[in-house]
Amino acid sequence: MASGGSRSVAYILLILNLILYFIVIAIAAWATNHGIERTHETVSVLSVPARIFPIYFPLGNMATGMFIIFSLIAGVVGFTTSVTGLHNVFEWNAPNLHAAATSSLTTWALTLLAMGFACKEIELGWTDSTLRTLETITIIVTATQLLCTGVIHVGVSEVVPRSSYG
């Protein structure tokens, strides 16, 4: 039975994503807290465009703010999706796998958006080592989330009978 292989790979990828998304949450939350603490003293000397964003990040470049916010959002959604995905893959029936496939695809889209900002931040240069770590982990988790989404979709095609398609 081929579903045993897909199920095992899905478990491994979901556990890996759970760990990676937790690291993304931890680093992005630290960077957000650091930005909030240093905003008042730093923004007072900046020009108007930099004062528009409510949190000014003194580390990194002009793409850092959007990158950190979207990384935090993708991390929280990805962590939650990985936890619920583990339950859905454990059940391994059509309704649960459809739910896991949908949430996995949504998480991948958010993570892809965060990865886009990470690539922009890399292109602009001059980032802190903590931000480089967050950029690297965001790129890695984008790839693993894509693989996980693919494996779950393969599981859906294995579980759903062919006669229901047409």
Residue pairs with C-beta under 8 A, 6 or more apart in sequence:
2 158
3 92
3 155
3 158
3 159
6 151
6 154
6 155
6 158
7 89
7 92
7 155
9 151
10 85
10 89
10 148
10 151
10 152
10 155
11 86
11 89
13 144
13 147
13 148
13 151
14 82
14 85
14 86
14 89
14 148
15 82
15 86
16 144
17 78
17 82
17 141
17 144
17 145
17 148
18 79
18 82
18 83
18 86
20 78
20 137
20 140
20 141
20 144
21 74
21 75
21 78
21 79
21 82
21 141
22 75
22 79
23 137
24 71
24 72
24 74
24 75
24 78
24 134
24 137
24 138
24 141
25 72
25 75
25 76
25 79
27 71
27 130
27 133
27 134
27 137
28 68
28 71
28 72
28 75
28 134
29 72
30 130
31 57
31 59
31 64
31 68
31 130
31 131
31 134
32 55
32 68
32 69
32 72
34 57
34 58
34 59
35 55
35 56
35 57
35 58
35 59
35 65
35 68
36 55
38 56
38 58
39 54
39 55
39 56
42 56
42 58
43 50
43 51
43 56
46 56
50 56
53 65
55 65
56 65
57 64
57 65
57 68
59 127
59 128
59 130
59 131
60 67
60 121
60 126
60 127
60 128
60 131
61 121
61 124
61 125
61 126
61 127
62 124
63 117
63 120
63 121
63 124
64 121
64 127
64 131
66 117
67 114
67 117
67 118
67 120
67 121
67 131
67 134
67 135
68 134
70 110
70 113
70 114
70 117
71 114
71 117
71 118
71 134
71 138
73 110
73 114
74 107
74 110
74 111
74 113
74 114
74 138
77 106
77 107
77 110
78 107
78 110
78 111
78 141
78 145
81 103
81 104
81 106
81 107
84 99
84 100
84 103
85 100
85 103
85 104
85 148
85 152
87 96
88 96
88 97
88 99
88 100
89 96
89 97
89 100
89 152
89 155
92 155
92 159
93 159
94 156
94 159
94 160
97 152
97 155
97 156
97 159
98 156
100 152
101 149
101 152
101 153
101 156
104 145
104 148
104 149
104 152
105 149
107 145
108 142
108 145
108 146
108 149
111 138
111 141
111 142
111 145
112 142
114 138
114 142
115 138
115 139
115 142
118 134
118 135
118 138
118 139
119 139
121 127
121 131
121 135
122 135
127 135
